Amino acid sequence: MLKTNLATYNNHPFHPGGSMLKRILWFYVNAVFFKTSFIPSRSFKVFLLRMFGAQIGKNVTIKPGVNIKYPWFLQIGNQTWVGENVWIDCLVHISIGENVCLSQGAVLLTGSHNYKTASFNLITKSVILEDGVWIGAGAMVNLGITAGSHAVLTAGSTATKNLEPYGIYQGNPAVKIRNREINL
């Protein structure tokens, strides 16, 4: 029986984008201004994200303790809220629509590993959160997932398959429990 051999690990064809200097600068900017509470200003955080190539809409709120891997792969629409301690692991493109809520401790993953190979190779796939999506506190969206318009992933749940528009999903793995109805 074969065993995992991390000495043969291969992340080809993945490339994090940007120069080595850009990645190093982002590492420190992320550590000082995003992952901490030193600078609570949302407008300054949006400015920094844009400086590093992120496409950020109007009136985006980014709370303290947020960890963003490579902002040049990040797109966030207008009126979106990113809560405390959210992890946006954008190894590849993440698209977050308008009026999206990422609650405290939510995780968006774009990378994993191929457990079927001895070398445990890197796998990457984009994540798409369409307009009006709500990712609950402590919920996780796995790589390659699309959350349809106004879908809800409840607190502590894990999305391993696409979420239908206006569906409410719960559990690990998350399953649809009912439809979302929005009252005016």
N, C-alpha and C positions, 0 to 999 in steps of 0.2 A: 504494500500500500504506500502510495506517495505521501509525502509530508510537505507542509508549507516550508518554503525556503526563501526568507526575505532578502537573502544576499542576491537573489536573482530578480528582485522587484524591478518593474519597468513601468514608468508612467507615460511612455510614448503612446499616442501622439500629443498628449496634453502639453500646453505651454501657457504659463500664467499671464502672458501679455505684459507689455510695458518693459522698460529696461530694468536692469538690476537696481540701479539707483532709484528709479521710481518705486519699485517694490519695497526697498529699504525705507525710503521716506514715508511711504504709506504705513508701513509697520509701526513707526513711531507716532505718526499723526493719529492713527487709529487707537494706539495705546493711551495717548495723552488726552485726546479730545472726544473720543467716542466711548471707549470702554470704561471711562471714569466719569465722575460727576463734576470735574473741575470747571468745565464750560457748559452750562445748561442751555445756552443760546441755540435755538433751532436754526436760526438764519445763518449763524457762523458755521454750523455743521453742514448745512446745505451748500454753502459757499465752498467749503473744503471738498465735499464730494464732487461738486462740479469741476473744481480745479484738477481733480484726479480722473476726470472723464466720465463720471456718472451722469445720466440724464435724469434730472430731478424736476418734477412739476412745481406748481405754485402751492403754497400753504401746506407744505409737508412738515410734519412734526417728528423729530427724532429724539427720543428720551435718552437719559443717561444709561450707561452700561451696555450699549449696543456694540456688537462686534461684526465688522464687515470685512470679508476677505479681500477681494479685489474690486474696488468700486467702478473700475472701467468696464466691468461686465454687468453693471446694475442700472436698471431703468425703473423709476418710480413715478407714478402719475399724480395728478393734483389731489389735494385734500387727504392724503394718506397719512396714517398714524403708525409709527414704529415704537412699540412700548419698551419698557425697561428690560434689559438683559436679553434682547432678541439677538439671535445669531444668524446672520445672512452670509452663508458660506458660498459665495459666488466664485467658484472655480471657472465656471462658464456663465453664459448669460442668464440672468434672472430678470423677469419682467413682472412688475407689480403695478396693477392698474390704478385707476382713480378711486377714491373713497374706500380704500382697503384699510383694515385694521389688523395689525400684527400685535397681539396682546403679549403681556409680560412673559419672557422666557420662551417664546416661540422659536422654532428652528427651521430654516429653509436650507436643505442640503442639495448640492449639485454633484457631489462626489461620493463614491464608495469604492469597494474593491471586489474583484472577481475571486470569490472564495473557491471556485472550481479549479483554479490554476495554482500550481506550486509557488509561482512568483507573486501571487496576490496582487495582480496588476490593477492599476487605477481605472475606474470607469467614471465618466462624467456625462451628465445630461442636464439640459436646461430645466428651469422651473418657471411656470407661468401662473400668476394669480390675476384673474380678470377683474374688472370693475366690481366694487361692492363686496368683495370677499372678506370674511372674518376668520382669522386663524386664532383660536382660543389660547389662553395662557398655557404654556408648557406643551403645546401641540407641536408635532413635527411633520413637515412636508418633505417627502423623499424625492430623490432625483428623478427627473423625467415626468413629474406630475403637472397636470394642468388642473387648476381649480376654476371651474366655470363661473360665470357671472353670478355674484351674490351667494355663492356657496359658503357654508359654515363648517369649519372643522372644530369640534368642541374641545374644551380644555383637556389636556393630557392625551389627546388622541393622535394617531399616527396614520397619515395618508400614504398608502402604498399603491393606490390606483387613482386614476383621474376622478375628480369630484364633479358631478353634474351641476349645471346651473340651478340655483335656488334649492339645492339639496342640503340637508343638515346631516353631518357625518359624525359618528362617535365610535370610540373603541380603538383597539390595537390588534389587528388592522382595522382601520375605520370602515364602518358600513353605514349606508344611508338609513336613517331612522325615520325621517319624514321630510316634507317639503317646507321651505321657508316662505312664510307669508309676511309681507311688510305692510303695515298699516300706515295710512297718512294721518 
